[in-house]
Amino acid sequence: MEYIYTTEYTCAQQIKVEINDNVITNVEFLGGGCNGNLKAVPRLVDGMTVEQIESTLGGITCGRRPTSCADQLTKACRAAYEEEQKQKEAADFAKSIVSK
């Protein structure tokens, strides 16, 4: 599932991720940011779970900002995971109705 997250307090305006069973792939930062970091971070987290990304990158700040692109990625991954769970629950509910 593809998910787009709108960031707060970072140069990158959005983060696009793909999530499949709690595994993150194809991370892309959109709308600005430090070019090298925004190329490196997606490579480093590709194939990691949401929890692994959160424990590795959560809480990193950038300058005087209360967050960073890496920290915002943890929030994007968590939001994508929660949306994935909602979609699975809705699909399971629909299947249960159809099977009755």
LOVEXMAR-828317 format. One record per residue (C-alpha): residue number from 1; x, z, y. Coordinates in steps of 0.001 Angstrom, whole numbers, m for minus. Example, Ala and Ser with C-alpha at 12.3 -4.5 7.8 and 13.67 -1.06 7.14 Angstrom:
BEGIN
<atom><num>1</num><px>12300</px><pz>7800</pz><py>m4500</py></atom>
<atom><num>2</num><px>13670</px><pz>7140</pz><py>m1060</py></atom>
***
This chain:
BEGIN
<atom><num>1</num><px>0</px><pz>0</pz><py>0</py></atom>
<atom><num>2</num><px>1319</px><pz>m865</pz><py>3451</py></atom>
<atom><num>3</num><px>965</px><pz>1776</pz><py>6148</py></atom>
<atom><num>4</num><px>1778</px><pz>1619</pz><py>9871</py></atom>
<atom><num>5</num><px>2466</px><pz>4840</pz><py>11740</py></atom>
<atom><num>6</num><px>2556</px><pz>5163</pz><py>15534</py></atom>
<atom><num>7</num><px>5503</px><pz>7339</pz><py>16539</py></atom>
<atom><num>8</num><px>5827</px><pz>10009</pz><py>19229</py></atom>
<atom><num>9</num><px>8840</px><pz>10648</pz><py>21499</py></atom>
<atom><num>10</num><px>11043</px><pz>7908</pz><py>20024</py></atom>
<atom><num>11</num><px>12241</px><pz>4494</pz><py>21118</py></atom>
<atom><num>12</num><px>10699</px><pz>2888</pz><py>18043</py></atom>
<atom><num>13</num><px>6982</px><pz>2607</pz><py>18696</py></atom>
<atom><num>14</num><px>5808</px><pz>2212</pz><py>15111</py></atom>
<atom><num>15</num><px>7089</px><pz>2569</pz><py>11573</py></atom>
<atom><num>16</num><px>5836</px><pz>385</pz><py>8745</py></atom>
<atom><num>17</num><px>6275</px><pz>1611</pz><py>5181</py></atom>
<atom><num>18</num><px>5089</px><pz>618</pz><py>1761</py></atom>
<atom><num>19</num><px>4087</px><pz>3376</pz><py>m618</py></atom>
<atom><num>20</num><px>3314</px><pz>3114</pz><py>m4298</py></atom>
<atom><num>21</num><px>2724</px><pz>6310</pz><py>m6304</py></atom>
<atom><num>22</num><px>4650</px><pz>8462</pz><py>m3803</py></atom>
<atom><num>23</num><px>7657</px><pz>6092</pz><py>m3694</py></atom>
<atom><num>24</num><px>8592</px><pz>4576</pz><py>m328</py></atom>
<atom><num>25</num><px>9970</px><pz>1047</pz><py>45</py></atom>
<atom><num>26</num><px>10296</px><pz>m1627</pz><py>2730</py></atom>
<atom><num>27</num><px>10643</px><pz>681</pz><py>5739</py></atom>
<atom><num>28</num><px>10641</px><pz>m1132</pz><py>9069</py></atom>
<atom><num>29</num><px>10937</px><pz>339</pz><py>12563</py></atom>
<atom><num>30</num><px>9020</px><pz>m1655</pz><py>15185</py></atom>
<atom><num>31</num><px>9279</px><pz>m1794</pz><py>18957</py></atom>
<atom><num>32</num><px>12765</px><pz>m507</pz><py>19751</py></atom>
<atom><num>33</num><px>15397</px><pz>1974</pz><py>18720</py></atom>
<atom><num>34</num><px>19085</px><pz>2054</pz><py>17865</py></atom>
<atom><num>35</num><px>19700</px><pz>m1185</pz><py>15984</py></atom>
<atom><num>36</num><px>22301</px><pz>137</pz><py>13547</py></atom>
<atom><num>37</num><px>20367</px><pz>3276</pz><py>12645</py></atom>
<atom><num>38</num><px>17164</px><pz>1339</pz><py>12217</py></atom>
<atom><num>39</num><px>18890</px><pz>m934</pz><py>9732</py></atom>
<atom><num>40</num><px>20702</px><pz>1861</pz><py>7877</py></atom>
<atom><num>41</num><px>17905</px><pz>4399</pz><py>7474</py></atom>
<atom><num>42</num><px>15537</px><pz>2020</pz><py>5616</py></atom>
<atom><num>43</num><px>18295</px><pz>1125</pz><py>3149</py></atom>
<atom><num>44</num><px>19108</px><pz>4777</pz><py>2525</py></atom>
<atom><num>45</num><px>15525</px><pz>5858</pz><py>1822</py></atom>
<atom><num>46</num><px>14396</px><pz>2813</pz><py>m176</py></atom>
<atom><num>47</num><px>12993</px><pz>4035</pz><py>m3487</py></atom>
<atom><num>48</num><px>12878</px><pz>7715</pz><py>m2514</py></atom>
<atom><num>49</num><px>9796</px><pz>9893</pz><py>m2823</py></atom>
<atom><num>50</num><px>8051</px><pz>11328</pz><py>222</py></atom>
<atom><num>51</num><px>9398</px><pz>14788</pz><py>m605</py></atom>
<atom><num>52</num><px>12975</px><pz>13525</pz><py>m899</py></atom>
<atom><num>53</num><px>12728</px><pz>11809</pz><py>2492</py></atom>
<atom><num>54</num><px>11197</px><pz>14906</pz><py>4074</py></atom>
<atom><num>55</num><px>13926</px><pz>17199</pz><py>2747</py></atom>
<atom><num>56</num><px>16696</px><pz>14801</pz><py>3796</py></atom>
<atom><num>57</num><px>15531</px><pz>13689</pz><py>7251</py></atom>
<atom><num>58</num><px>12954</px><pz>16226</pz><py>8406</py></atom>
<atom><num>59</num><px>13760</px><pz>18089</pz><py>11604</py></atom>
<atom><num>60</num><px>16491</px><pz>15761</pz><py>12876</py></atom>
<atom><num>61</num><px>16351</px><pz>15445</pz><py>16663</py></atom>
<atom><num>62</num><px>17695</px><pz>12804</pz><py>19041</py></atom>
<atom><num>63</num><px>19320</px><pz>14083</pz><py>22219</py></atom>
<atom><num>64</num><px>16901</px><pz>16358</pz><py>24059</py></atom>
<atom><num>65</num><px>13880</px><pz>14966</pz><py>22258</py></atom>
<atom><num>66</num><px>12048</px><pz>17238</pz><py>19822</py></atom>
<atom><num>67</num><px>12195</px><pz>14542</pz><py>17133</py></atom>
<atom><num>68</num><px>14012</px><pz>11349</pz><py>16142</py></atom>
<atom><num>69</num><px>13262</px><pz>8063</pz><py>14412</py></atom>
<atom><num>70</num><px>14401</px><pz>9668</pz><py>11147</py></atom>
<atom><num>71</num><px>12142</px><pz>12689</pz><py>11677</py></atom>
<atom><num>72</num><px>9244</px><pz>10411</pz><py>12609</py></atom>
<atom><num>73</num><px>9859</px><pz>8519</pz><py>9373</py></atom>
<atom><num>74</num><px>9154</px><pz>11735</pz><py>7461</py></atom>
<atom><num>75</num><px>5840</px><pz>12020</pz><py>9291</py></atom>
<atom><num>76</num><px>5040</px><pz>8360</pz><py>8601</py></atom>
<atom><num>77</num><px>5762</px><pz>8823</pz><py>4902</py></atom>
<atom><num>78</num><px>3587</px><pz>11941</pz><py>4676</py></atom>
<atom><num>79</num><px>725</px><pz>10163</pz><py>6467</py></atom>
<atom><num>80</num><px>1084</px><pz>7161</pz><py>4148</py></atom>
<atom><num>81</num><px>1028</px><pz>9475</pz><py>1121</py></atom>
<atom><num>82</num><px>m2137</px><pz>11203</pz><py>2331</py></atom>
<atom><num>83</num><px>m3811</px><pz>7836</pz><py>2936</py></atom>
<atom><num>84</num><px>m2736</px><pz>6652</pz><py>m517</py></atom>
<atom><num>85</num><px>m4319</px><pz>9759</pz><py>m2056</py></atom>
<atom><num>86</num><px>m7579</px><pz>9192</pz><py>m141</py></atom>
<atom><num>87</num><px>m7735</px><pz>5610</pz><py>m1356</py></atom>
<atom><num>88</num><px>m7108</px><pz>6677</pz><py>m4953</py></atom>
<atom><num>89</num><px>m9829</px><pz>9323</pz><py>m4738</py></atom>
<atom><num>90</num><px>m12268</px><pz>6784</pz><py>m3293</py></atom>
<atom><num>91</num><px>m11423</px><pz>4284</pz><py>m6054</py></atom>
<atom><num>92</num><px>m11842</px><pz>6954</pz><py>m8743</py></atom>
<atom><num>93</num><px>m15187</px><pz>7975</pz><py>m7245</py></atom>
<atom><num>94</num><px>m16362</px><pz>4348</pz><py>m7151</py></atom>
<atom><num>95</num><px>m15352</px><pz>3908</pz><py>m10803</py></atom>
<atom><num>96</num><px>m17255</px><pz>7026</pz><py>m11785</py></atom>
<atom><num>97</num><px>m20418</px><pz>5734</pz><py>m10100</py></atom>
<atom><num>98</num><px>m20122</px><pz>2290</pz><py>m11694</py></atom>
<atom><num>99</num><px>m19561</px><pz>3745</pz><py>m15165</py></atom>
<atom><num>100</num><px>m22803</px><pz>5803</pz><py>m15042</py></atom>
***
